[in-house]
Amino acid sequence: MKTLNEEKLKDIDGGSFTVWGAIAIVTGVIFIAGVLDGFTRPLTCNG
């Protein structure tokens, strides 16, 4: 088994949760809520 030094540990990428990931999850939840709302409570277009 290899022992990694401090520099190699800082170079490892992966598994990070970013702000963009959080925004994507929130956007998906809002979109799905809107789709479900449209199916359960359809509104007519007044035009």
N, C-alpha and C positions, 0 to 999 in steps of 0.2 A: 504494500500500500504506500502511495506517495504522500508526503506531507507538503502542503502548499504554503508558500510564504505569503506575507501580507500583500505584496504587489499582485501576485497571481489571484488572490482572493478578490481583489478590487476589480480585476478584469473580467470576472465571470458575469455574464448577462443571462437573464432568464428568470421567469417567475415573478417579475416585478409588476405590481398593480399600479397603473398610472392614472392621472386625472382623466385622460382620454378614455380609458377603460370604464371609469365610473360614469362619465358622460354618456357613453354608448349604452350602458346598462339602464340608466335612468330614461334615456330616449326610447329604448325598446319597451320599457314598462309603460310609459305614457302612450306610445303608439298602440300597444295591445289593449290598454284600457279604453282608448278611443274606438278601436274596432269593436270591442265587446259592447260598448255603450251604443254604438250605431246599430248593432244587431238587436239589442234588447229594447231600445227606445228610439226607433227611427222617426226622424222629423221630416216633414214635407218641405219642399222648396216653395217659397212664396214669390214667384216671379214669372 
